[in-house]
């Protein structure tokens, strides 16, 4: 009986120790920065010639809201509709006078081309 109790206690100690190794450290949970190199910023005119699902970075202004999560983005070469979900704003407030950098992908349909925004950065 003593052996069974000892094995049971020993097993619980091992299980607790094993689980302790899987607890994420505070440093691994924190959001960290990364490398920022040369970014290939494209224009609205260039986007209109790109293939569907191409990753793009644009720099310009959001000049108006169309409806829902659709907005008009403008740079020196033209304008395009962008789709920005609520969480993509990351708490930022943007006005038509603010310059922004948009990271997203081309969403090409039969009759129109839009940008599906992944991240927006107010400059």
Long-range contacts (C-beta under 8 A, 24 or more apart in sequence): 41-101, 43-75, 43-76, 43-77, 43-78, 44-73, 44-74, 44-75, 44-77, 44-78, 44-79, 44-80, 45-77, 45-78, 46-77, 47-80, 47-106, 47-113, 47-115, 48-78, 48-80, 48-113, 50-106, 50-108, 50-113, 51-106, 51-108, 52-106, 52-107, 52-108, 53-105, 53-106, 53-107, 54-105, 54-106, 55-103, 55-104, 55-105, 56-102, 56-103, 56-104, 56-105, 56-106, 56-115, 57-101, 57-102, 57-103, 58-101, 58-102, 58-104, 58-115, 59-99, 59-100, 59-101, 59-102, 59-123, 60-99, 60-100, 60-102, 61-96, 61-97, 61-98, 61-99, 61-100, 62-94, 62-96, 62-98, 62-100, 63-96, 64-96, 70-114, 73-102, 73-115, 80-113, 80-114, 80-115, 81-112, 81-114, 81-115, 82-114, 82-115, 82-116, 82-117, 83-107, 83-114, 83-115, 83-116, 83-117, 84-117, 84-120, 85-117, 88-117, 88-118, 88-119, 88-120, 89-120, 90-119, 90-120, 92-120, 92-122, 94-120, 94-122, 98-122, 98-123, 99-123
